[in-house]
Amino acid sequence: MTVSEVLKRTPLHAVHVALGAKMVPFAGFEMPVTYPSGITEEHTAVRNRVGVFDVSHMGEFEITGPDRNAFVQRVTCNDVAALKPGQAQYSAILTPQGTFVDDCLVYRFEDKLMLVVNASNAERDWNHILDQKGGANVRLRDISDETALLAVQGPTAEALLGPLTSLGVAMIPYYHFAQGKVAGVQCFVSRTGYTGEDGFELYCRAADAETLWHALVGAGRAEPCGLGARDTLRLEAGLPLYGNDIDDTVTPYEAGLAFIVKLDKGAPFTGLDALKRQKLEGVRRRLVGFRVQEAKVVARSSFPVFLDGRPVDVVRSGTITPTVGAAIGTTYLPADRAKPGTKIEIDVRGKRVAAETVKLPFVPHRAKK
């Protein structure tokens, strides 16, 4: 293995190994895909109780300086001006064609903004943002390596976190955050989530991650959860994954994410003209959810999808998930056929298998709003 191929590790790597996690390469990191209890148990823990994910591989960029708000307005498609300090928003970094460089979260503090991006895209995102800096009076810092991130997800997340902090987590609204100590560790705690359940994200210094983990995970507390359960949970919740459901060939309108595009926010942003055209002309395809009609058949990512006998796309995300208890997935269909009840076929290793489109999400969201 060359130096360039050496996988990075999160600050909790030794903890995962000690717990017997199955470690896999993911986005340049060695990450836990599952623990000995298995994906189904981890998934069920989040749906019914609470689980904790180490997502310290995510990228974090800090933007300070007098022009910070105007600059982030230009490089993201949602409206940063709508944010007050202590609020977050889901947004995207786009190409001039209006397609995704990445989806992201934007956090607004009193004196800075922070972008949280996908680990697989962090380097590309950083370069894309730097390229647009121009004469803006901003300072950009990639703080990914010094930042740890734990996601605490599930209906009892609030009850777990509450006794560990004086922040009053029950009072943190959806897509807001607060700063303070959790289990003695300085954090900022947000309420967003990627599972469809209620929950929190805890950002802290990398050196403090282990203290935080041990305060949250263990018998009578939270179940440790890996990437496998993270994927089944977010698919059931109809939440997109970059590289599968969205990528640099897809626009937010096609992906059902029109709510993150603010054409009239009063500030030009990369991709604005292309998205104005698309909104005027209408999209030609839309992301849909589907359910496989045959038992014990799984339609996995990249399997060909057919409509009226003709190829239309591939499976974007697809697996069997514990809560739905069936093989489900996503694909793109022509806009006029992208509604529940459309019959499609999927080529599963040479055999055409029947599936039917269903309304997204597959499982109702229970985030506290």
C-alpha beads as a LAMMPS data file, in Angstrom:
LAMMPS data file: protein, C-alpha beads

369 atoms
368 bonds

1 atom types
1 bond types

-500.0 500.0 xlo xhi
-500.0 500.0 ylo yhi
-500.0 500.0 zlo zhi

Masses

1 110.0

Atoms # bond

1 1 1 0.000 0.000 0.000
2 1 1 1.390 3.376 -0.970
3 1 1 1.323 6.410 1.317
4 1 1 -1.493 7.911 -0.774
5 1 1 -3.613 4.801 -0.141
6 1 1 -3.218 4.775 3.632
7 1 1 -6.642 5.126 5.218
8 1 1 -7.276 7.848 7.742
9 1 1 -8.729 7.010 11.138
10 1 1 -11.197 8.857 13.317
11 1 1 -10.223 9.659 16.934
12 1 1 -12.421 6.713 18.005
13 1 1 -10.737 4.052 15.875
14 1 1 -9.265 2.158 18.849
15 1 1 -12.663 2.174 20.582
16 1 1 -14.368 0.622 17.548
17 1 1 -11.710 -2.087 17.279
18 1 1 -12.004 -2.859 21.006
19 1 1 -15.780 -3.252 20.573
20 1 1 -15.230 -5.791 17.794
21 1 1 -16.529 -3.588 14.975
22 1 1 -16.084 -4.737 11.404
23 1 1 -13.884 -2.015 9.909
24 1 1 -14.096 -1.146 6.198
25 1 1 -12.603 1.496 3.870
26 1 1 -15.034 4.377 3.364
27 1 1 -14.336 7.808 1.868
28 1 1 -10.617 7.478 2.635
29 1 1 -11.220 6.405 6.241
30 1 1 -11.248 3.091 8.056
31 1 1 -14.775 3.099 9.475
32 1 1 -17.027 0.727 11.461
33 1 1 -19.704 -0.775 9.195
34 1 1 -21.259 -2.813 12.007
35 1 1 -20.630 -4.083 15.537
36 1 1 -21.100 -7.689 16.760
37 1 1 -24.834 -7.152 17.458
38 1 1 -25.379 -6.649 13.703
39 1 1 -27.003 -4.082 11.419
40 1 1 -30.592 -5.114 12.225
41 1 1 -30.094 -4.669 15.970
42 1 1 -28.345 -1.318 15.468
43 1 1 -31.072 -0.120 13.094
44 1 1 -33.816 -1.241 15.506
45 1 1 -32.072 0.452 18.437
46 1 1 -32.266 3.802 16.614
47 1 1 -35.902 3.334 15.596
48 1 1 -37.010 2.227 19.090
49 1 1 -34.441 3.591 21.551
50 1 1 -31.149 5.376 20.822
51 1 1 -27.933 4.733 18.928
52 1 1 -24.670 6.619 18.517
53 1 1 -22.696 6.924 15.278
54 1 1 -19.100 8.067 14.939
55 1 1 -19.270 10.368 11.924
56 1 1 -16.006 12.179 12.614
57 1 1 -14.966 11.482 9.009
58 1 1 -17.269 14.280 7.814
59 1 1 -15.611 17.475 6.588
60 1 1 -15.950 20.809 8.408
61 1 1 -14.975 24.188 6.942
62 1 1 -14.951 27.369 9.028
63 1 1 -15.543 30.744 7.351
64 1 1 -14.756 33.978 9.205
65 1 1 -14.263 37.602 8.143
66 1 1 -16.511 40.541 7.236
67 1 1 -17.729 39.009 3.945
68 1 1 -18.490 35.542 5.360
69 1 1 -22.275 35.633 4.924
70 1 1 -22.131 37.078 1.404
71 1 1 -19.474 34.554 0.414
72 1 1 -21.433 31.511 1.632
73 1 1 -24.545 32.950 -0.082
74 1 1 -22.577 32.755 -3.316
75 1 1 -21.285 29.197 -2.906
76 1 1 -24.498 27.588 -1.589
77 1 1 -28.039 27.575 -2.993
78 1 1 -30.128 28.028 0.166
79 1 1 -30.566 31.436 1.823
80 1 1 -27.895 32.080 4.458
81 1 1 -29.515 35.457 5.242
82 1 1 -32.518 33.553 6.621
83 1 1 -30.314 32.107 9.385
84 1 1 -29.969 33.678 12.803
85 1 1 -26.970 32.785 14.997
86 1 1 -27.725 29.364 16.502
87 1 1 -29.504 28.072 13.399
88 1 1 -28.522 25.541 10.740
89 1 1 -29.844 24.774 7.280
90 1 1 -29.605 21.987 4.734
91 1 1 -28.115 23.287 1.494
92 1 1 -25.921 22.374 -1.443
93 1 1 -22.767 23.426 -3.244
94 1 1 -23.526 23.392 -6.965
95 1 1 -21.779 23.365 -10.327
96 1 1 -22.512 26.091 -12.905
97 1 1 -24.890 23.526 -14.482
98 1 1 -26.949 23.466 -11.268
99 1 1 -25.908 19.921 -10.364
100 1 1 -24.449 18.795 -7.037
101 1 1 -20.828 19.255 -6.105
102 1 1 -22.122 18.139 -2.699
103 1 1 -24.973 18.544 -0.264
104 1 1 -24.061 20.191 3.012
105 1 1 -25.163 21.734 6.286
106 1 1 -24.577 25.418 7.007
107 1 1 -24.240 26.513 10.656
108 1 1 -24.408 30.202 11.562
109 1 1 -22.563 31.380 14.686
110 1 1 -22.260 34.953 15.974
111 1 1 -18.804 35.372 14.435
112 1 1 -18.465 32.660 11.790
113 1 1 -20.173 30.151 9.532
114 1 1 -19.399 26.455 9.300
115 1 1 -20.057 24.113 6.394
116 1 1 -20.327 20.379 7.060
117 1 1 -19.694 18.288 3.940
118 1 1 -19.427 14.641 2.949
119 1 1 -16.073 12.998 3.657
120 1 1 -15.890 11.561 0.137
121 1 1 -16.155 15.066 -1.337
122 1 1 -14.277 17.125 1.252
123 1 1 -11.176 17.797 -0.852
124 1 1 -13.174 18.573 -3.981
125 1 1 -15.560 20.819 -2.014
126 1 1 -12.635 22.681 -0.441
127 1 1 -11.028 23.345 -3.831
128 1 1 -14.374 24.344 -5.371
129 1 1 -14.969 26.875 -2.580
130 1 1 -11.403 28.224 -2.720
131 1 1 -11.772 28.769 -6.467
132 1 1 -14.681 31.136 -5.783
133 1 1 -12.973 33.180 -3.063
134 1 1 -11.848 35.953 -5.421
135 1 1 -11.513 39.226 -3.527
136 1 1 -13.897 38.271 -0.703
137 1 1 -12.656 39.371 2.723
138 1 1 -12.961 35.958 4.352
139 1 1 -10.692 33.467 6.045
140 1 1 -11.296 29.812 5.209
141 1 1 -10.113 27.028 7.519
142 1 1 -10.464 23.295 6.987
143 1 1 -11.025 22.102 10.568
144 1 1 -12.002 18.529 9.643
145 1 1 -9.018 16.781 11.266
146 1 1 -9.356 18.608 14.569
147 1 1 -13.127 18.103 14.825
148 1 1 -14.937 14.977 16.044
149 1 1 -18.628 14.380 15.438
150 1 1 -21.015 11.975 17.171
151 1 1 -24.622 11.537 16.015
152 1 1 -27.029 10.529 18.801
153 1 1 -30.214 9.299 17.129
154 1 1 -33.485 7.776 18.286
155 1 1 -36.649 8.516 20.277
156 1 1 -34.813 8.430 23.632
157 1 1 -31.857 10.590 22.472
158 1 1 -33.151 13.574 24.423
159 1 1 -33.534 11.502 27.614
160 1 1 -29.968 10.170 27.241
161 1 1 -28.390 13.541 26.602
162 1 1 -30.388 15.639 29.071
163 1 1 -28.723 14.498 32.341
164 1 1 -25.232 14.906 30.805
165 1 1 -25.514 18.640 30.143
166 1 1 -26.975 21.888 31.437
167 1 1 -27.779 22.999 27.873
168 1 1 -31.471 22.135 28.116
169 1 1 -31.440 19.948 24.999
170 1 1 -35.233 19.579 25.111
171 1 1 -35.403 23.285 24.249
172 1 1 -33.154 23.078 21.175
173 1 1 -35.529 23.358 18.182
174 1 1 -35.111 21.393 14.954
175 1 1 -32.216 22.743 12.855
176 1 1 -30.889 24.832 15.734
177 1 1 -27.830 24.368 17.932
178 1 1 -26.435 25.391 21.318
179 1 1 -22.920 25.565 22.754
180 1 1 -21.863 24.202 26.133
181 1 1 -20.537 21.155 27.934
182 1 1 -21.757 17.569 27.587
183 1 1 -20.248 15.096 30.081
184 1 1 -17.658 17.784 30.838
185 1 1 -16.666 18.122 27.184
186 1 1 -17.028 21.481 25.378
187 1 1 -19.342 20.895 22.396
188 1 1 -21.868 22.435 20.199
189 1 1 -25.023 20.384 19.953
190 1 1 -27.357 20.556 16.961
191 1 1 -30.682 18.883 16.225
192 1 1 -30.737 17.809 12.581
193 1 1 -30.260 14.086 11.892
194 1 1 -29.923 11.612 9.027
195 1 1 -32.186 8.777 10.199
196 1 1 -35.717 10.196 10.264
197 1 1 -35.693 9.958 14.068
198 1 1 -35.208 12.670 16.651
199 1 1 -31.608 13.199 17.650
200 1 1 -28.578 15.387 18.044
201 1 1 -25.112 15.950 16.607
202 1 1 -22.267 16.615 19.041
203 1 1 -19.254 18.446 17.605
204 1 1 -16.174 18.518 19.828
205 1 1 -12.378 18.587 19.712
206 1 1 -10.905 15.335 18.397
207 1 1 -9.021 14.817 21.678
208 1 1 -12.318 14.819 23.624
209 1 1 -14.209 12.336 21.449
210 1 1 -13.436 9.266 23.557
211 1 1 -14.698 10.889 26.778
212 1 1 -17.945 11.798 25.039
213 1 1 -18.370 8.338 23.486
214 1 1 -18.010 6.523 26.816
215 1 1 -20.543 8.856 28.440
216 1 1 -23.105 7.990 25.756
217 1 1 -22.517 4.362 24.748
218 1 1 -22.919 1.250 26.870
219 1 1 -25.355 -0.950 28.767
220 1 1 -28.479 1.017 29.652
221 1 1 -27.401 3.867 27.387
222 1 1 -26.924 3.962 23.602
223 1 1 -26.127 1.202 21.131
224 1 1 -22.985 1.773 19.036
225 1 1 -24.038 1.962 15.370
226 1 1 -22.025 1.694 12.160
227 1 1 -22.319 2.769 8.541
228 1 1 -24.539 -0.197 7.647
229 1 1 -27.367 0.903 9.934
230 1 1 -26.800 4.544 8.973
231 1 1 -27.504 3.583 5.364
232 1 1 -30.633 1.493 6.017
233 1 1 -32.039 4.198 8.304
234 1 1 -31.453 7.094 5.901
235 1 1 -32.877 5.086 2.958
236 1 1 -36.092 4.346 4.868
237 1 1 -36.286 8.052 5.713
238 1 1 -35.917 8.938 2.009
239 1 1 -32.766 10.988 2.673
240 1 1 -30.310 11.274 -0.233
241 1 1 -26.784 9.915 -0.279
242 1 1 -24.199 11.679 -2.431
243 1 1 -22.786 9.284 -5.030
244 1 1 -26.054 7.326 -5.150
245 1 1 -29.220 9.442 -5.172
246 1 1 -27.494 12.735 -5.966
247 1 1 -24.283 13.561 -7.836
248 1 1 -22.867 15.999 -10.368
249 1 1 -25.390 14.882 -13.017
250 1 1 -28.440 15.627 -10.832
251 1 1 -30.051 18.944 -9.830
252 1 1 -31.939 19.630 -6.581
253 1 1 -35.202 19.929 -8.550
254 1 1 -34.769 16.445 -10.005
255 1 1 -33.881 15.020 -6.588
256 1 1 -37.015 16.413 -4.890
257 1 1 -34.968 18.994 -2.989
258 1 1 -36.480 22.186 -4.412
259 1 1 -36.848 23.520 -0.845
260 1 1 -33.086 24.121 -0.610
261 1 1 -33.019 26.292 -3.752
262 1 1 -33.757 29.990 -3.192
263 1 1 -33.728 31.581 -6.653
264 1 1 -34.912 34.915 -5.292
265 1 1 -32.647 35.268 -2.256
266 1 1 -31.202 38.474 -3.688
267 1 1 -27.707 37.080 -4.207
268 1 1 -26.394 35.273 -7.281
269 1 1 -25.032 31.787 -6.564
270 1 1 -23.231 29.200 -8.649
271 1 1 -25.830 27.276 -10.672
272 1 1 -28.511 29.980 -10.411
273 1 1 -29.008 30.534 -14.159
274 1 1 -29.193 26.825 -14.924
275 1 1 -31.765 26.245 -12.187
276 1 1 -33.862 29.220 -13.316
277 1 1 -33.988 27.643 -16.789
278 1 1 -34.874 24.225 -15.407
279 1 1 -37.651 25.604 -13.241
280 1 1 -39.090 27.446 -16.242
281 1 1 -38.841 24.458 -18.594
282 1 1 -39.730 21.797 -16.023
283 1 1 -37.683 18.766 -15.008
284 1 1 -37.531 15.737 -17.257
285 1 1 -36.992 13.208 -14.484
286 1 1 -37.571 12.856 -10.770
287 1 1 -36.264 10.672 -7.962
288 1 1 -38.773 8.042 -6.800
289 1 1 -38.893 5.315 -4.212
290 1 1 -39.796 1.755 -5.146
291 1 1 -40.621 -1.533 -3.472
292 1 1 -39.646 -4.880 -5.014
293 1 1 -42.667 -7.124 -5.536
294 1 1 -40.852 -10.470 -5.294
295 1 1 -39.864 -11.900 -1.934
296 1 1 -36.180 -12.466 -1.118
297 1 1 -34.964 -10.412 -4.083
298 1 1 -32.798 -7.359 -3.409
299 1 1 -32.370 -4.578 -5.979
300 1 1 -28.952 -3.150 -5.242
301 1 1 -27.254 0.040 -6.347
302 1 1 -26.389 0.198 -10.086
303 1 1 -28.820 -2.573 -11.171
304 1 1 -30.567 -1.511 -14.444
305 1 1 -34.152 -0.193 -14.215
306 1 1 -36.739 -0.597 -17.002
307 1 1 -39.980 1.236 -17.694
308 1 1 -42.333 -0.170 -20.352
309 1 1 -39.541 -2.570 -21.312
310 1 1 -37.013 0.203 -21.977
311 1 1 -33.996 1.099 -19.802
312 1 1 -34.539 4.398 -17.958
313 1 1 -31.991 4.502 -15.148
314 1 1 -30.263 2.341 -12.548
315 1 1 -31.062 1.649 -8.907
316 1 1 -29.531 4.556 -6.996
317 1 1 -29.906 3.148 -3.467
318 1 1 -31.295 -0.283 -2.712
319 1 1 -31.359 -2.891 0.051
320 1 1 -33.668 -4.728 2.453
321 1 1 -34.371 -2.598 5.513
322 1 1 -35.492 -3.828 8.940
323 1 1 -38.416 -1.454 9.606
324 1 1 -40.026 -1.792 6.169
325 1 1 -39.153 -5.491 6.100
326 1 1 -38.852 -5.540 2.307
327 1 1 -36.466 -4.723 -0.509
328 1 1 -36.746 -1.008 -1.272
329 1 1 -34.768 1.521 -3.260
330 1 1 -34.658 4.687 -5.329
331 1 1 -34.303 5.477 -9.018
332 1 1 -35.049 8.281 -11.496
333 1 1 -38.098 8.086 -13.768
334 1 1 -39.471 10.435 -16.434
335 1 1 -41.316 13.250 -14.647
336 1 1 -44.736 12.271 -16.006
337 1 1 -44.359 8.724 -14.615
338 1 1 -42.704 9.670 -11.324
339 1 1 -45.709 9.037 -9.105
340 1 1 -46.713 6.221 -6.726
341 1 1 -48.057 3.082 -8.368
342 1 1 -45.893 3.090 -11.517
343 1 1 -44.793 -0.432 -12.483
344 1 1 -41.105 -0.871 -13.247
345 1 1 -38.721 -3.774 -13.681
346 1 1 -35.225 -4.207 -12.302
347 1 1 -32.538 -6.428 -13.763
348 1 1 -31.324 -8.477 -10.810
349 1 1 -28.346 -10.478 -12.070
350 1 1 -29.923 -11.186 -15.448
351 1 1 -33.515 -11.647 -14.277
352 1 1 -36.189 -8.964 -14.684
353 1 1 -37.966 -8.456 -11.361
354 1 1 -41.197 -6.476 -10.843
355 1 1 -41.234 -3.411 -8.594
356 1 1 -43.674 -0.585 -7.938
357 1 1 -43.023 3.052 -7.083
358 1 1 -44.152 4.276 -3.668
359 1 1 -44.332 7.633 -1.939
360 1 1 -41.199 8.792 -0.111
361 1 1 -40.250 8.503 2.690
362 1 1 -40.700 4.773 3.265
363 1 1 -40.965 5.377 7.027
364 1 1 -42.491 8.577 8.518
365 1 1 -40.067 11.106 9.993
366 1 1 -40.247 11.502 13.767
367 1 1 -37.760 14.322 14.254
368 1 1 -38.994 16.770 16.914
369 1 1 -40.042 19.910 15.015

Bonds

1 1 1 2
2 1 2 3
3 1 3 4
4 1 4 5
5 1 5 6
6 1 6 7
7 1 7 8
8 1 8 9
9 1 9 10
10 1 10 11
11 1 11 12
12 1 12 13
13 1 13 14
14 1 14 15
15 1 15 16
16 1 16 17
17 1 17 18
18 1 18 19
19 1 19 20
20 1 20 21
21 1 21 22
22 1 22 23
23 1 23 24
24 1 24 25
25 1 25 26
26 1 26 27
27 1 27 28
28 1 28 29
29 1 29 30
30 1 30 31
31 1 31 32
32 1 32 33
33 1 33 34
34 1 34 35
35 1 35 36
36 1 36 37
37 1 37 38
38 1 38 39
39 1 39 40
40 1 40 41
41 1 41 42
42 1 42 43
43 1 43 44
44 1 44 45
45 1 45 46
46 1 46 47
47 1 47 48
48 1 48 49
49 1 49 50
50 1 50 51
51 1 51 52
52 1 52 53
53 1 53 54
54 1 54 55
55 1 55 56
56 1 56 57
57 1 57 58
58 1 58 59
59 1 59 60
60 1 60 61
61 1 61 62
62 1 62 63
63 1 63 64
64 1 64 65
65 1 65 66
66 1 66 67
67 1 67 68
68 1 68 69
69 1 69 70
70 1 70 71
71 1 71 72
72 1 72 73
73 1 73 74
74 1 74 75
75 1 75 76
76 1 76 77
77 1 77 78
78 1 78 79
79 1 79 80
80 1 80 81
81 1 81 82
82 1 82 83
83 1 83 84
84 1 84 85
85 1 85 86
86 1 86 87
87 1 87 88
88 1 88 89
89 1 89 90
90 1 90 91
91 1 91 92
92 1 92 93
93 1 93 94
94 1 94 95
95 1 95 96
96 1 96 97
97 1 97 98
98 1 98 99
99 1 99 100
100 1 100 101
101 1 101 102
102 1 102 103
103 1 103 104
104 1 104 105
105 1 105 106
106 1 106 107
107 1 107 108
108 1 108 109
109 1 109 110
110 1 110 111
111 1 111 112
112 1 112 113
113 1 113 114
114 1 114 115
115 1 115 116
116 1 116 117
117 1 117 118
118 1 118 119
119 1 119 120
120 1 120 121
121 1 121 122
122 1 122 123
123 1 123 124
124 1 124 125
125 1 125 126
126 1 126 127
127 1 127 128
128 1 128 129
129 1 129 130
130 1 130 131
131 1 131 132
132 1 132 133
133 1 133 134
134 1 134 135
135 1 135 136
136 1 136 137
137 1 137 138
138 1 138 139
139 1 139 140
140 1 140 141
141 1 141 142
142 1 142 143
143 1 143 144
144 1 144 145
145 1 145 146
146 1 146 147
147 1 147 148
148 1 148 149
149 1 149 150
150 1 150 151
151 1 151 152
152 1 152 153
153 1 153 154
154 1 154 155
155 1 155 156
156 1 156 157
157 1 157 158
158 1 158 159
159 1 159 160
160 1 160 161
161 1 161 162
162 1 162 163
163 1 163 164
164 1 164 165
165 1 165 166
166 1 166 167
167 1 167 168
168 1 168 169
169 1 169 170
170 1 170 171
171 1 171 172
172 1 172 173
173 1 173 174
174 1 174 175
175 1 175 176
176 1 176 177
177 1 177 178
178 1 178 179
179 1 179 180
180 1 180 181
181 1 181 182
182 1 182 183
183 1 183 184
184 1 184 185
185 1 185 186
186 1 186 187
187 1 187 188
188 1 188 189
189 1 189 190
190 1 190 191
191 1 191 192
192 1 192 193
193 1 193 194
194 1 194 195
195 1 195 196
196 1 196 197
197 1 197 198
198 1 198 199
199 1 199 200
200 1 200 201
201 1 201 202
202 1 202 203
203 1 203 204
204 1 204 205
205 1 205 206
206 1 206 207
207 1 207 208
208 1 208 209
209 1 209 210
210 1 210 211
211 1 211 212
212 1 212 213
213 1 213 214
214 1 214 215
215 1 215 216
216 1 216 217
217 1 217 218
218 1 218 219
219 1 219 220
220 1 220 221
221 1 221 222
222 1 222 223
223 1 223 224
224 1 224 225
225 1 225 226
226 1 226 227
227 1 227 228
228 1 228 229
229 1 229 230
230 1 230 231
231 1 231 232
232 1 232 233
233 1 233 234
234 1 234 235
235 1 235 236
236 1 236 237
237 1 237 238
238 1 238 239
239 1 239 240
240 1 240 241
241 1 241 242
242 1 242 243
243 1 243 244
244 1 244 245
245 1 245 246
246 1 246 247
247 1 247 248
248 1 248 249
249 1 249 250
250 1 250 251
251 1 251 252
252 1 252 253
253 1 253 254
254 1 254 255
255 1 255 256
256 1 256 257
257 1 257 258
258 1 258 259
259 1 259 260
260 1 260 261
261 1 261 262
262 1 262 263
263 1 263 264
264 1 264 265
265 1 265 266
266 1 266 267
267 1 267 268
268 1 268 269
269 1 269 270
270 1 270 271
271 1 271 272
272 1 272 273
273 1 273 274
274 1 274 275
275 1 275 276
276 1 276 277
277 1 277 278
278 1 278 279
279 1 279 280
280 1 280 281
281 1 281 282
282 1 282 283
283 1 283 284
284 1 284 285
285 1 285 286
286 1 286 287
287 1 287 288
288 1 288 289
289 1 289 290
290 1 290 291
291 1 291 292
292 1 292 293
293 1 293 294
294 1 294 295
295 1 295 296
296 1 296 297
297 1 297 298
298 1 298 299
299 1 299 300
300 1 300 301
301 1 301 302
302 1 302 303
303 1 303 304
304 1 304 305
305 1 305 306
306 1 306 307
307 1 307 308
308 1 308 309
309 1 309 310
310 1 310 311
311 1 311 312
312 1 312 313
313 1 313 314
314 1 314 315
315 1 315 316
316 1 316 317
317 1 317 318
318 1 318 319
319 1 319 320
320 1 320 321
321 1 321 322
322 1 322 323
323 1 323 324
324 1 324 325
325 1 325 326
326 1 326 327
327 1 327 328
328 1 328 329
329 1 329 330
330 1 330 331
331 1 331 332
332 1 332 333
333 1 333 334
334 1 334 335
335 1 335 336
336 1 336 337
337 1 337 338
338 1 338 339
339 1 339 340
340 1 340 341
341 1 341 342
342 1 342 343
343 1 343 344
344 1 344 345
345 1 345 346
346 1 346 347
347 1 347 348
348 1 348 349
349 1 349 350
350 1 350 351
351 1 351 352
352 1 352 353
353 1 353 354
354 1 354 355
355 1 355 356
356 1 356 357
357 1 357 358
358 1 358 359
359 1 359 360
360 1 360 361
361 1 361 362
362 1 362 363
363 1 363 364
364 1 364 365
365 1 365 366
366 1 366 367
367 1 367 368
368 1 368 369
